[in-house]
Amino acid sequence: MPELPEVETVRRGLAAVLEGARFVKVEARRGDLRWPLPKDFAARLEGQTVTGVGRRAKYLLADLSSGEVLLMHLGMSGSFRVMQAGDEKTPGKFHHERSNLAAHDHIVFHMSNGGVAIFNDPRRFGCMKIFPRVQIDSEPLLRALGPEPLGNEFDAAMLAQACCRKKTSLKAALSDQRIVAGLGNIYVCEALHRAGLSPRRKASTIADRQGAPNARAEDLAQAIRDVLVDAIRAGGSSLRDHRQTDGELGYFQHSFRVYDREGAVCSTRGCTGKIRRIVQSGRSTFYCPICQK
């Protein structure tokens, strides 16, 4: 599933076409994705102007002139293609063929500026929902989310306080969207390696008994920020179905230090370890048993 950097990359691509433009025509080629589309989905969007395109964790949020919000989630295989003047942008050199079947183009937004945004989702695990902006704090899909790791409020103290009483592993805690919003398997593995912390370590060990952060929490909070910023700058990681909105693959997968590198030599200077793969909570975890303690 796309994680925060991938979703942020998509947000920026969509903003260029949607922001300031009006929905002229909305094609809902089927009545459901992961869940049924909202009643009168197309009618509620057509004629509305997009005043902004934001992101909360892994959700895309388009603010509408009606005072409502269009929430969009890519799911496992969802992606957007953006077309302008009837032509899709040329994919970059890292392009891998993706679904072009019309049967997978489930939602099409035709905008007043001539742009078209097409939501393609072969597995239909994505979703779209419309609700009043004033209800955003109580929206079930958003209300339990933790802090944004790139937001001003996220720091070592907040992270330590959230983990101080956790009996789970550090990997499991960081994957919990209630603790940090937007992180997933890839960037948890990468951040833990940068911080030199084992994914097996108990989450509570980054704080003292009163919940104050220690050096581990400081290193981890900084590593989370750094890896996300680097990944966004690179356009996100392109694994399986994820693509940027112009069809070009992200480049960050070529900078992975541990993820999907089982058996490779650790990239930490002076470390002789080899990347190991274990399974935690049904997901693959990649780490260096030598430099991650």
Order of alpha helices (4+ residues) and beta strands (2+ residues): alpha-beta-alpha-beta-beta-beta-beta-beta-beta-beta-beta-alpha-alpha-alpha-alpha-beta-beta
